Amino acid sequence: MPYITKISAQKNNTERVNIFLDEKYAFSVDLDVLVQYDLKKGKELDEAEIIEIQFGDSVKKGFQQAVDYLSYRMRSMKEVSDYLTKKDIPAPAISEIIHKLKHYKYVNDLEFAEAYVSTHRKTNSKGPSVLKKELKLKGIEDDTIEQALTQYPNNLQLEEAVKQVLKLVKKEKNRSAKEIEQRIKLQLQRKGFSFEIIDQALQEAYDGQEEEKEEEALHYMLEKAKRKVGYDGSFEKKMKVKQFLYRKGFDLDTIDHVLDKGE
């Protein structure tokens, strides 16, 4: 069996030492691992002992890397595992590290998921379906995701959706109601809100103001259309204005009403 012929401190890392077996460099270990396995000059090591020592060193090194990684923000267990894989920590050691992290309560996927839902619904205005997809990508199990989403019930989803509807209506106020509604639905679907919540939000946000807003938007677009076609009151120009406004989603009866009133 080979035996330890030399133990030397590393130049760039005083917390680690190099182990030489039979006068040749074999591997390096953390000082704690050196003490744990009672490594000293003259000690014989068989192959199984060497594997065990290197495994223990990988756990020690990877655990410290994981703690440093977690010091910036909460992470899912999959995020920590992926990070350690990139750091070349062996898979068996990663499993042991995750076990230790859970034991010391450094990682908890339910707490992570709840914090993620709370933060991203408030700061990024995301709906439940998008949050669910993002948590899946972070390795959170379905049951855990559903449990975390219970803190985002329908009434809060509706409240957030109404805020976004009002914001978009204000931003797109010079478009037709039909065009605004299409844009709102598309935007909220992308954000992860259900069709039911979107419809309720639209109804609550408008609340009988549709006609007033529609006519205001139509007046704005009418002036734009007149400038675009060089409106001179002729039948031909009038038809071009109507076509322009109709393509923008305005109702023909409303267009005729506003045109007649203007003239």
Summary of the structure (lengths in Angstrom):
residues: 263
radius of gyration: 32.9
end to end distance: 105.3
largest distance: 106.9
contacts: 772
relative contact order: 0.06
helix: 67%
strand: 8%
